[in-house]
Amino acid sequence: MVNNYDTLWLDNDIKEVKYIDQTKLPNELVIKSTKNPDEMYQAIKRLEVRGAPAIGVFAALSMYVLSLQIHKNNLKDFVDEFLRNADYLESSRPTAVNLSWALNCMKDTLNQLVVKRYGVDISEEFATDISLDENLRYDIENALHNKAISIWEKDIAVCRQIGENGLEFIQEGDGILTHCNAGKLATIRYGTATAPIYLAHEKGIKIKVFCDETRPLLQGARLTAYELTEAGIDTTLQCDNMVASLMAAGKIQSVFVGCDRVAANGDVANKIGTNGVAIIAKHFNIPFYVCAPTSTIDINTKTGQDIVIEQRNSLEVTKMWYNNEMSHRDVNVYNPAFDVTKNDLITAIITEKGIITKDFAKGLVTLMGQA
């Protein structure tokens, strides 16, 4: 069962990152292990590891593992290769801010050690005659290991707290719609949008969850429907274009979604189709909640218009789930991975630090100041 495993973890015995390959679900539960930078890059790019929080944790653990393989005799050469690895992993997917956030955490950890020891910043040019002796190498590896594990542990605690905070919006008998997969498979445990759902289930609150198929990658059908059903939660799968029908029938009392980036004004980027769900929910006067760890909040991005939206391979639409091409081979394909939901469609942003229900711009600044 998928719920018997964390989504990804560090194997300290063999110094590799292990993870559930989500491209194989729901038909196969495949655990992969890697210490290779190209495999790490492809794991993110091919969505073997996916979900903004999980990508961030994977990147942090990967940077620690990769640091063990940098065999240089001086600090400058070590730093250069470390930063090259970080830039390489960051280029795998541009929209999820957790990726760059986690990589920056690892770079900052190395930088703090170097500044404390030698008074130089790793972003600047510095002398190449600083020897990378065994003691220095041990200190670097220990610092990076501790930081990576703290990011892994914090993700679990953050998701649990998002669940606790979001529980106040769930009542006995509710029908809850979620979009894409913001479940445990998108994090380490609990998920973001599903965290309140899992905790409600733990507390014996009877709910019904509706998850759409989320074309073109079918992450609702393959992942969310799978993990919630495995957990024993009353789950119904429907096609993306059935949302309005469900809401019109009175089966949905609230919508819980995750997100990959929150702009400073409260606009959010999430899996393609989220904006449409929010618009329909607004029409039916159904509350729309965004569950977001503070690591997903990007105060430096002013509005959703400033978020870079990843464009993905056309074969995801025309070929991936079919034995043969299902459309004309020369047809143009539009395949953005995400869309932006504007803040006026959002009822509340639920984070581990608290809940913002109005004046998102002011609330986010205050929240991030506290964070």
Contacts in CASP RR format, 6 or more apart in sequence:
PFRMAT RR
TARGET T0000
AUTHOR 0000-0000-0000
METHOD contacts of the structure
MODEL  1
MVNNYDTLWLDNDIKEVKYIDQTKLPNELVIKSTKNPDEMYQAIKRLEVR
GAPAIGVFAALSMYVLSLQIHKNNLKDFVDEFLRNADYLESSRPTAVNLS
WALNCMKDTLNQLVVKRYGVDISEEFATDISLDENLRYDIENALHNKAIS
IWEKDIAVCRQIGENGLEFIQEGDGILTHCNAGKLATIRYGTATAPIYLA
HEKGIKIKVFCDETRPLLQGARLTAYELTEAGIDTTLQCDNMVASLMAAG
KIQSVFVGCDRVAANGDVANKIGTNGVAIIAKHFNIPFYVCAPTSTIDIN
TKTGQDIVIEQRNSLEVTKMWYNNEMSHRDVNVYNPAFDVTKNDLITAII
TEKGIITKDFAKGLVTLMGQA
1 29 0 8 1.000
1 230 0 8 1.000
2 20 0 8 1.000
2 25 0 8 1.000
2 29 0 8 1.000
2 184 0 8 1.000
2 185 0 8 1.000
2 226 0 8 1.000
2 227 0 8 1.000
2 230 0 8 1.000
3 184 0 8 1.000
3 227 0 8 1.000
3 230 0 8 1.000
3 231 0 8 1.000
5 20 0 8 1.000
5 29 0 8 1.000
5 31 0 8 1.000
6 188 0 8 1.000
6 189 0 8 1.000
7 19 0 8 1.000
7 20 0 8 1.000
7 49 0 8 1.000
7 54 0 8 1.000
7 184 0 8 1.000
7 185 0 8 1.000
7 186 0 8 1.000
7 187 0 8 1.000
7 188 0 8 1.000
7 189 0 8 1.000
8 17 0 8 1.000
8 18 0 8 1.000
8 19 0 8 1.000
8 20 0 8 1.000
8 49 0 8 1.000
8 54 0 8 1.000
8 57 0 8 1.000
8 58 0 8 1.000
8 61 0 8 1.000
8 188 0 8 1.000
9 17 0 8 1.000
9 18 0 8 1.000
9 19 0 8 1.000
9 61 0 8 1.000
9 152 0 8 1.000
9 188 0 8 1.000
10 16 0 8 1.000
10 17 0 8 1.000
10 18 0 8 1.000
10 61 0 8 1.000
10 64 0 8 1.000
10 65 0 8 1.000
10 148 0 8 1.000
10 149 0 8 1.000
10 152 0 8 1.000
11 17 0 8 1.000
11 18 0 8 1.000
11 33 0 8 1.000
14 33 0 8 1.000
15 35 0 8 1.000
15 65 0 8 1.000
15 68 0 8 1.000
16 33 0 8 1.000
16 34 0 8 1.000
16 35 0 8 1.000
16 65 0 8 1.000
17 33 0 8 1.000
17 34 0 8 1.000
17 35 0 8 1.000
17 40 0 8 1.000
17 58 0 8 1.000
17 61 0 8 1.000
17 62 0 8 1.000
17 65 0 8 1.000
18 31 0 8 1.000
18 32 0 8 1.000
18 33 0 8 1.000
19 31 0 8 1.000
19 32 0 8 1.000
19 34 0 8 1.000
19 43 0 8 1.000
19 48 0 8 1.000
19 49 0 8 1.000
19 58 0 8 1.000
20 29 0 8 1.000
20 30 0 8 1.000
20 31 0 8 1.000
20 32 0 8 1.000
20 185 0 8 1.000
21 30 0 8 1.000
21 31 0 8 1.000
21 32 0 8 1.000
21 43 0 8 1.000
21 48 0 8 1.000
22 47 0 8 1.000
22 48 0 8 1.000
22 49 0 8 1.000
22 50 0 8 1.000
22 185 0 8 1.000
22 222 0 8 1.000
22 223 0 8 1.000
23 46 0 8 1.000
23 47 0 8 1.000
23 48 0 8 1.000
24 30 0 8 1.000
25 185 0 8 1.000
25 222 0 8 1.000
25 223 0 8 1.000
25 226 0 8 1.000
26 222 0 8 1.000
26 223 0 8 1.000
26 225 0 8 1.000
26 226 0 8 1.000
32 43 0 8 1.000
32 48 0 8 1.000
34 40 0 8 1.000
34 43 0 8 1.000
34 62 0 8 1.000
35 65 0 8 1.000
35 66 0 8 1.000
35 68 0 8 1.000
35 69 0 8 1.000
37 62 0 8 1.000
37 66 0 8 1.000
37 85 0 8 1.000
37 88 0 8 1.000
37 89 0 8 1.000
40 58 0 8 1.000
40 62 0 8 1.000
40 66 0 8 1.000
40 89 0 8 1.000
41 88 0 8 1.000
41 89 0 8 1.000
41 91 0 8 1.000
41 92 0 8 1.000
42 48 0 8 1.000
42 92 0 8 1.000
43 49 0 8 1.000
43 58 0 8 1.000
44 50 0 8 1.000
44 55 0 8 1.000
44 58 0 8 1.000
44 59 0 8 1.000
44 89 0 8 1.000
44 92 0 8 1.000
44 93 0 8 1.000
44 99 0 8 1.000
45 92 0 8 1.000
45 93 0 8 1.000
47 217 0 8 1.000
49 55 0 8 1.000
49 58 0 8 1.000
50 181 0 8 1.000
50 185 0 8 1.000
50 186 0 8 1.000
50 219 0 8 1.000
51 96 0 8 1.000
51 181 0 8 1.000
51 182 0 8 1.000
51 185 0 8 1.000
51 186 0 8 1.000
51 187 0 8 1.000
51 260 0 8 1.000
52 96 0 8 1.000
52 97 0 8 1.000
52 98 0 8 1.000
52 99 0 8 1.000
52 186 0 8 1.000
52 259 0 8 1.000
52 260 0 8 1.000
52 261 0 8 1.000
52 296 0 8 1.000
53 98 0 8 1.000
53 155 0 8 1.000
53 158 0 8 1.000
53 159 0 8 1.000
53 186 0 8 1.000
53 187 0 8 1.000
53 188 0 8 1.000
53 191 0 8 1.000
53 192 0 8 1.000
53 293 0 8 1.000
53 295 0 8 1.000
53 296 0 8 1.000
54 155 0 8 1.000
54 185 0 8 1.000
54 186 0 8 1.000
54 187 0 8 1.000
54 188 0 8 1.000
55 93 0 8 1.000
55 96 0 8 1.000
55 98 0 8 1.000
55 99 0 8 1.000
55 102 0 8 1.000
56 96 0 8 1.000
56 98 0 8 1.000
56 99 0 8 1.000
56 101 0 8 1.000
56 102 0 8 1.000
56 103 0 8 1.000
56 151 0 8 1.000
56 295 0 8 1.000
57 102 0 8 1.000
57 151 0 8 1.000
57 152 0 8 1.000
57 155 0 8 1.000
57 187 0 8 1.000
57 188 0 8 1.000
59 89 0 8 1.000
59 90 0 8 1.000
59 99 0 8 1.000
59 102 0 8 1.000
59 103 0 8 1.000
59 106 0 8 1.000
60 102 0 8 1.000
60 103 0 8 1.000
60 105 0 8 1.000
60 106 0 8 1.000
60 147 0 8 1.000
60 148 0 8 1.000
60 151 0 8 1.000
60 152 0 8 1.000
61 148 0 8 1.000
61 151 0 8 1.000
61 152 0 8 1.000
62 89 0 8 1.000
63 82 0 8 1.000
63 85 0 8 1.000
63 86 0 8 1.000
63 89 0 8 1.000
63 103 0 8 1.000
63 106 0 8 1.000
63 144 0 8 1.000
63 148 0 8 1.000
64 106 0 8 1.000
64 141 0 8 1.000
64 144 0 8 1.000
64 145 0 8 1.000
64 147 0 8 1.000
64 148 0 8 1.000
66 82 0 8 1.000
66 85 0 8 1.000
67 82 0 8 1.000
67 140 0 8 1.000
67 141 0 8 1.000
67 144 0 8 1.000
68 141 0 8 1.000
70 78 0 8 1.000
70 81 0 8 1.000
70 82 0 8 1.000
72 78 0 8 1.000
72 81 0 8 1.000
72 132 0 8 1.000
73 131 0 8 1.000
73 132 0 8 1.000
74 128 0 8 1.000
74 129 0 8 1.000
74 130 0 8 1.000
74 131 0 8 1.000
74 132 0 8 1.000
75 114 0 8 1.000
75 118 0 8 1.000
75 130 0 8 1.000
75 131 0 8 1.000
75 132 0 8 1.000
75 136 0 8 1.000
76 126 0 8 1.000
76 127 0 8 1.000
76 128 0 8 1.000
76 130 0 8 1.000
77 128 0 8 1.000
77 132 0 8 1.000
78 132 0 8 1.000
78 140 0 8 1.000
79 110 0 8 1.000
79 114 0 8 1.000
79 122 0 8 1.000
82 107 0 8 1.000
82 110 0 8 1.000
83 107 0 8 1.000
83 122 0 8 1.000
86 103 0 8 1.000
86 106 0 8 1.000
86 107 0 8 1.000
89 99 0 8 1.000
89 103 0 8 1.000
90 99 0 8 1.000
90 100 0 8 1.000
90 103 0 8 1.000
92 99 0 8 1.000
93 99 0 8 1.000
93 310 0 8 1.000
94 308 0 8 1.000
94 310 0 8 1.000
95 260 0 8 1.000
95 261 0 8 1.000
95 269 0 8 1.000
95 307 0 8 1.000
95 308 0 8 1.000
95 309 0 8 1.000
95 310 0 8 1.000
95 337 0 8 1.000
95 338 0 8 1.000
96 260 0 8 1.000
96 261 0 8 1.000
96 296 0 8 1.000
97 260 0 8 1.000
97 261 0 8 1.000
97 295 0 8 1.000
97 296 0 8 1.000
97 297 0 8 1.000
97 298 0 8 1.000
97 301 0 8 1.000
98 260 0 8 1.000
98 293 0 8 1.000
98 295 0 8 1.000
98 296 0 8 1.000
101 295 0 8 1.000
102 151 0 8 1.000
102 295 0 8 1.000
105 147 0 8 1.000
105 151 0 8 1.000
106 144 0 8 1.000
106 147 0 8 1.000
106 148 0 8 1.000
107 122 0 8 1.000
109 143 0 8 1.000
109 144 0 8 1.000
109 147 0 8 1.000
110 122 0 8 1.000
110 140 0 8 1.000
110 143 0 8 1.000
110 144 0 8 1.000
111 121 0 8 1.000
111 122 0 8 1.000
111 123 0 8 1.000
112 143 0 8 1.000
113 139 0 8 1.000
113 140 0 8 1.000
113 143 0 8 1.000
114 120 0 8 1.000
114 121 0 8 1.000
114 122 0 8 1.000
115 121 0 8 1.000
117 136 0 8 1.000
117 139 0 8 1.000
118 126 0 8 1.000
118 130 0 8 1.000
120 126 0 8 1.000
120 127 0 8 1.000
152 188 0 8 1.000
155 187 0 8 1.000
155 188 0 8 1.000
155 293 0 8 1.000
156 187 0 8 1.000
156 188 0 8 1.000
156 189 0 8 1.000
156 190 0 8 1.000
157 352 0 8 1.000
158 293 0 8 1.000
158 294 0 8 1.000
158 295 0 8 1.000
158 352 0 8 1.000
159 187 0 8 1.000
159 188 0 8 1.000
159 189 0 8 1.000
159 190 0 8 1.000
159 191 0 8 1.000
159 192 0 8 1.000
159 195 0 8 1.000
159 293 0 8 1.000
159 352 0 8 1.000
160 189 0 8 1.000
160 190 0 8 1.000
160 195 0 8 1.000
160 199 0 8 1.000
161 352 0 8 1.000
162 190 0 8 1.000
162 191 0 8 1.000
162 192 0 8 1.000
162 195 0 8 1.000
162 196 0 8 1.000
162 291 0 8 1.000
162 292 0 8 1.000
162 293 0 8 1.000
162 350 0 8 1.000
162 351 0 8 1.000
162 352 0 8 1.000
163 190 0 8 1.000
163 195 0 8 1.000
163 196 0 8 1.000
163 198 0 8 1.000
163 199 0 8 1.000
163 291 0 8 1.000
163 350 0 8 1.000
164 199 0 8 1.000
165 196 0 8 1.000
165 350 0 8 1.000
165 351 0 8 1.000
165 352 0 8 1.000
165 354 0 8 1.000
165 355 0 8 1.000
166 195 0 8 1.000
166 196 0 8 1.000
166 289 0 8 1.000
166 291 0 8 1.000
166 350 0 8 1.000
166 355 0 8 1.000
167 196 0 8 1.000
167 199 0 8 1.000
167 200 0 8 1.000
167 203 0 8 1.000
169 196 0 8 1.000
169 254 0 8 1.000
169 287 0 8 1.000
169 289 0 8 1.000
169 348 0 8 1.000
169 350 0 8 1.000
170 176 0 8 1.000
170 196 0 8 1.000
170 197 0 8 1.000
170 200 0 8 1.000
170 205 0 8 1.000
170 207 0 8 1.000
170 254 0 8 1.000
171 205 0 8 1.000
171 253 0 8 1.000
172 205 0 8 1.000
172 206 0 8 1.000
172 207 0 8 1.000
173 205 0 8 1.000
173 206 0 8 1.000
173 207 0 8 1.000
173 208 0 8 1.000
173 253 0 8 1.000
174 207 0 8 1.000
174 208 0 8 1.000
174 253 0 8 1.000
174 254 0 8 1.000
175 207 0 8 1.000
175 208 0 8 1.000
175 209 0 8 1.000
175 210 0 8 1.000
175 251 0 8 1.000
175 252 0 8 1.000
175 253 0 8 1.000
175 254 0 8 1.000
176 197 0 8 1.000
176 207 0 8 1.000
176 208 0 8 1.000
176 209 0 8 1.000
176 210 0 8 1.000
176 252 0 8 1.000
176 253 0 8 1.000
176 254 0 8 1.000
176 255 0 8 1.000
176 256 0 8 1.000
177 209 0 8 1.000
177 210 0 8 1.000
177 211 0 8 1.000
177 212 0 8 1.000
177 243 0 8 1.000
177 246 0 8 1.000
177 247 0 8 1.000
177 252 0 8 1.000
177 254 0 8 1.000
177 255 0 8 1.000
177 256 0 8 1.000
177 277 0 8 1.000
177 281 0 8 1.000
178 193 0 8 1.000
178 194 0 8 1.000
178 197 0 8 1.000
178 209 0 8 1.000
178 210 0 8 1.000
178 211 0 8 1.000
178 224 0 8 1.000
178 255 0 8 1.000
178 256 0 8 1.000
178 257 0 8 1.000
179 193 0 8 1.000
179 211 0 8 1.000
179 212 0 8 1.000
179 214 0 8 1.000
179 220 0 8 1.000
179 255 0 8 1.000
179 257 0 8 1.000
179 270 0 8 1.000
179 271 0 8 1.000
179 273 0 8 1.000
179 274 0 8 1.000
179 277 0 8 1.000
180 214 0 8 1.000
180 219 0 8 1.000
180 220 0 8 1.000
180 224 0 8 1.000
180 257 0 8 1.000
180 258 0 8 1.000
180 270 0 8 1.000
180 271 0 8 1.000
180 274 0 8 1.000
181 214 0 8 1.000
181 219 0 8 1.000
181 220 0 8 1.000
181 223 0 8 1.000
181 224 0 8 1.000
181 227 0 8 1.000
182 191 0 8 1.000
182 192 0 8 1.000
182 193 0 8 1.000
182 194 0 8 1.000
182 224 0 8 1.000
182 256 0 8 1.000
182 257 0 8 1.000
182 258 0 8 1.000
182 259 0 8 1.000
182 291 0 8 1.000
183 190 0 8 1.000
183 191 0 8 1.000
183 192 0 8 1.000
183 193 0 8 1.000
183 194 0 8 1.000
183 195 0 8 1.000
183 223 0 8 1.000
183 224 0 8 1.000
183 227 0 8 1.000
184 190 0 8 1.000
184 191 0 8 1.000
184 194 0 8 1.000
184 198 0 8 1.000
184 227 0 8 1.000
185 191 0 8 1.000
185 223 0 8 1.000
185 227 0 8 1.000
186 192 0 8 1.000
186 223 0 8 1.000
186 258 0 8 1.000
190 198 0 8 1.000
190 199 0 8 1.000
191 198 0 8 1.000
192 258 0 8 1.000
192 259 0 8 1.000
192 291 0 8 1.000
192 292 0 8 1.000
192 293 0 8 1.000
193 256 0 8 1.000
193 257 0 8 1.000
193 258 0 8 1.000
193 289 0 8 1.000
193 291 0 8 1.000
194 224 0 8 1.000
194 227 0 8 1.000
194 228 0 8 1.000
194 256 0 8 1.000
195 291 0 8 1.000
196 256 0 8 1.000
196 291 0 8 1.000
196 350 0 8 1.000
197 207 0 8 1.000
197 209 0 8 1.000
197 228 0 8 1.000
197 233 0 8 1.000
197 256 0 8 1.000
198 231 0 8 1.000
198 233 0 8 1.000
200 207 0 8 1.000
201 207 0 8 1.000
201 231 0 8 1.000
201 232 0 8 1.000
201 233 0 8 1.000
206 234 0 8 1.000
207 233 0 8 1.000
207 234 0 8 1.000
208 234 0 8 1.000
208 235 0 8 1.000
208 236 0 8 1.000
208 251 0 8 1.000
209 228 0 8 1.000
209 233 0 8 1.000
209 234 0 8 1.000
209 235 0 8 1.000
209 236 0 8 1.000
210 235 0 8 1.000
210 236 0 8 1.000
210 237 0 8 1.000
210 238 0 8 1.000
210 246 0 8 1.000
210 251 0 8 1.000
210 252 0 8 1.000
211 220 0 8 1.000
211 221 0 8 1.000
211 224 0 8 1.000
211 225 0 8 1.000
211 228 0 8 1.000
211 235 0 8 1.000
211 236 0 8 1.000
211 237 0 8 1.000
211 238 0 8 1.000
212 220 0 8 1.000
212 237 0 8 1.000
212 238 0 8 1.000
212 239 0 8 1.000
212 240 0 8 1.000
212 242 0 8 1.000
212 243 0 8 1.000
212 277 0 8 1.000
213 220 0 8 1.000
213 221 0 8 1.000
213 237 0 8 1.000
213 238 0 8 1.000
213 239 0 8 1.000
213 240 0 8 1.000
214 220 0 8 1.000
214 221 0 8 1.000
214 224 0 8 1.000
214 240 0 8 1.000
214 271 0 8 1.000
214 272 0 8 1.000
214 273 0 8 1.000
215 240 0 8 1.000
215 317 0 8 1.000
216 316 0 8 1.000
216 317 0 8 1.000
216 320 0 8 1.000
216 321 0 8 1.000
216 335 0 8 1.000
217 316 0 8 1.000
217 320 0 8 1.000
218 321 0 8 1.000
219 271 0 8 1.000
220 237 0 8 1.000
221 237 0 8 1.000
224 235 0 8 1.000
225 235 0 8 1.000
225 237 0 8 1.000
228 235 0 8 1.000
229 235 0 8 1.000
238 246 0 8 1.000
240 273 0 8 1.000
243 276 0 8 1.000
243 277 0 8 1.000
243 280 0 8 1.000
244 280 0 8 1.000
244 283 0 8 1.000
244 284 0 8 1.000
246 252 0 8 1.000
247 280 0 8 1.000
247 281 0 8 1.000
247 283 0 8 1.000
247 284 0 8 1.000
247 286 0 8 1.000
248 284 0 8 1.000
252 281 0 8 1.000
252 284 0 8 1.000
252 286 0 8 1.000
253 286 0 8 1.000
254 286 0 8 1.000
254 287 0 8 1.000
254 288 0 8 1.000
254 289 0 8 1.000
255 277 0 8 1.000
255 278 0 8 1.000
255 281 0 8 1.000
255 286 0 8 1.000
255 287 0 8 1.000
255 288 0 8 1.000
255 289 0 8 1.000
256 289 0 8 1.000
256 291 0 8 1.000
257 270 0 8 1.000
257 274 0 8 1.000
257 277 0 8 1.000
257 288 0 8 1.000
257 289 0 8 1.000
257 290 0 8 1.000
257 291 0 8 1.000
258 268 0 8 1.000
258 270 0 8 1.000
258 290 0 8 1.000
258 291 0 8 1.000
258 292 0 8 1.000
259 268 0 8 1.000
259 269 0 8 1.000
259 270 0 8 1.000
259 274 0 8 1.000
259 290 0 8 1.000
259 291 0 8 1.000
259 292 0 8 1.000
259 296 0 8 1.000
260 269 0 8 1.000
260 270 0 8 1.000
260 271 0 8 1.000
260 296 0 8 1.000
260 338 0 8 1.000
261 268 0 8 1.000
261 269 0 8 1.000
261 296 0 8 1.000
261 298 0 8 1.000
261 301 0 8 1.000
261 307 0 8 1.000
262 268 0 8 1.000
262 290 0 8 1.000
262 292 0 8 1.000
262 296 0 8 1.000
262 297 0 8 1.000
262 298 0 8 1.000
262 349 0 8 1.000
262 364 0 8 1.000
263 269 0 8 1.000
263 298 0 8 1.000
263 301 0 8 1.000
263 302 0 8 1.000
263 303 0 8 1.000
263 304 0 8 1.000
263 306 0 8 1.000
263 307 0 8 1.000
264 298 0 8 1.000
264 299 0 8 1.000
264 300 0 8 1.000
264 301 0 8 1.000
264 302 0 8 1.000
264 303 0 8 1.000
264 361 0 8 1.000
264 364 0 8 1.000
264 365 0 8 1.000
265 302 0 8 1.000
265 303 0 8 1.000
265 304 0 8 1.000
265 343 0 8 1.000
265 360 0 8 1.000
265 361 0 8 1.000
266 343 0 8 1.000
266 346 0 8 1.000
266 349 0 8 1.000
266 360 0 8 1.000
266 361 0 8 1.000
266 364 0 8 1.000
267 303 0 8 1.000
267 304 0 8 1.000
267 305 0 8 1.000
267 307 0 8 1.000
267 340 0 8 1.000
267 341 0 8 1.000
267 342 0 8 1.000
267 343 0 8 1.000
268 274 0 8 1.000
268 290 0 8 1.000
268 292 0 8 1.000
268 304 0 8 1.000
268 340 0 8 1.000
268 341 0 8 1.000
268 343 0 8 1.000
268 346 0 8 1.000
268 349 0 8 1.000
269 304 0 8 1.000
269 307 0 8 1.000
269 309 0 8 1.000
269 338 0 8 1.000
269 339 0 8 1.000
269 340 0 8 1.000
269 341 0 8 1.000
270 290 0 8 1.000
270 338 0 8 1.000
270 339 0 8 1.000
270 341 0 8 1.000
271 337 0 8 1.000
271 338 0 8 1.000
272 336 0 8 1.000
272 337 0 8 1.000
272 338 0 8 1.000
272 339 0 8 1.000
273 339 0 8 1.000
274 338 0 8 1.000
274 339 0 8 1.000
274 341 0 8 1.000
275 339 0 8 1.000
275 340 0 8 1.000
275 341 0 8 1.000
275 342 0 8 1.000
275 345 0 8 1.000
276 339 0 8 1.000
276 341 0 8 1.000
277 288 0 8 1.000
278 288 0 8 1.000
278 341 0 8 1.000
278 345 0 8 1.000
278 346 0 8 1.000
279 345 0 8 1.000
281 287 0 8 1.000
281 288 0 8 1.000
281 345 0 8 1.000
282 288 0 8 1.000
282 345 0 8 1.000
287 347 0 8 1.000
287 348 0 8 1.000
288 345 0 8 1.000
288 346 0 8 1.000
288 347 0 8 1.000
289 346 0 8 1.000
289 347 0 8 1.000
289 348 0 8 1.000
289 349 0 8 1.000
289 350 0 8 1.000
290 341 0 8 1.000
290 346 0 8 1.000
290 348 0 8 1.000
290 349 0 8 1.000
290 350 0 8 1.000
291 350 0 8 1.000
291 351 0 8 1.000
292 349 0 8 1.000
292 350 0 8 1.000
292 351 0 8 1.000
293 351 0 8 1.000
293 352 0 8 1.000
294 351 0 8 1.000
294 352 0 8 1.000
294 353 0 8 1.000
294 367 0 8 1.000
294 368 0 8 1.000
294 371 0 8 1.000
297 351 0 8 1.000
297 364 0 8 1.000
297 367 0 8 1.000
297 368 0 8 1.000
299 364 0 8 1.000
299 365 0 8 1.000
299 368 0 8 1.000
301 307 0 8 1.000
304 340 0 8 1.000
304 342 0 8 1.000
305 340 0 8 1.000
307 338 0 8 1.000
307 340 0 8 1.000
309 336 0 8 1.000
309 337 0 8 1.000
309 338 0 8 1.000
309 339 0 8 1.000
309 340 0 8 1.000
310 336 0 8 1.000
310 337 0 8 1.000
310 338 0 8 1.000
311 335 0 8 1.000
311 336 0 8 1.000
311 337 0 8 1.000
312 335 0 8 1.000
312 336 0 8 1.000
312 337 0 8 1.000
313 335 0 8 1.000
314 333 0 8 1.000
314 335 0 8 1.000
316 335 0 8 1.000
317 327 0 8 1.000
317 333 0 8 1.000
317 335 0 8 1.000
318 325 0 8 1.000
318 326 0 8 1.000
318 327 0 8 1.000
318 329 0 8 1.000
318 331 0 8 1.000
318 333 0 8 1.000
319 325 0 8 1.000
319 326 0 8 1.000
327 333 0 8 1.000
343 360 0 8 1.000
346 360 0 8 1.000
347 357 0 8 1.000
348 355 0 8 1.000
348 356 0 8 1.000
348 357 0 8 1.000
349 355 0 8 1.000
349 356 0 8 1.000
349 360 0 8 1.000
349 364 0 8 1.000
351 367 0 8 1.000
353 367 0 8 1.000
353 370 0 8 1.000
353 371 0 8 1.000
354 367 0 8 1.000
356 363 0 8 1.000
356 364 0 8 1.000
356 367 0 8 1.000
END
